[in-house]
Amino acid sequence: MRRKRWDKDLVFLLVTTLIMVASWVGLEVYQAYVNVTLPPGLEKHLTPFDPILKTGVLDKLEGRSL
């Protein structure tokens, strides 16, 4: 009977360790996903996109011949 108690303790320890490691990895992945850092100098290249469609540009493209 002594052996069964040791097996139960080992299984409990392994399951608890697995849950803790999975939680740790999950939190690290979440933290890496949320905290986005941009390299210096990259912000000057990020300009807002103009959502207005410029039909003049489309007319010029339509007038081009291949």
N, C-alpha and C positions, 0 to 999 in steps of 0.2 A: 504494500500500500504506500510505502514511502516514495517509491519511484513515480507514482501517478501525481503526487503533489508537486514534485520537482518538474515534471512535464508541464503541468498547468501553469506553474510560475514562469517557466521559460516561454511558453506560448503567449502569456500575458505580456511579458517583457518585450517580446518580438513584435507583437501587434501594436503596443504602445509606441515603440520606437519607430515603426513604419508610419504610424499616424503622425508622429512628430516630424519626421523627415519630410513626409509629403506636404505637411502644412508649411514647413520652412521653405521648401522649394516653391510652393505656390505663392507664398508671400513675396519671395525674392523676385519671381517672374512678374508679379503684379507691380511691385515697386519699380522694376526696370521699365515696364510698359508705361507707367504713369509719369515718371520723371524723365522727360526728354530734354536733353541738353544739346544745344546747337554749337558747332565750332565757331570760334570768333571770326568775324568777317562774313559769315554766311547770311546774316540778317539783312545786309544791304541788297542782296539779290532777291530777297523775298518781297515782292511788291504785290499789292492787292490786285486781284483780277477784276477787270471791268466787265460787269455782266450785260452791258448794253451791246447788242449785235450791230455791228457797223455794216450796213448794206452797201455802202460805197466800195468797200474792200471786196465784198462778194461780187459786185458788178464788174470790178476790174478783173477778178479771177475768171469770171464767165467770159469776158471779152478776149482773154488770151487764147491763142491757138497753139496747139502742140505741134 
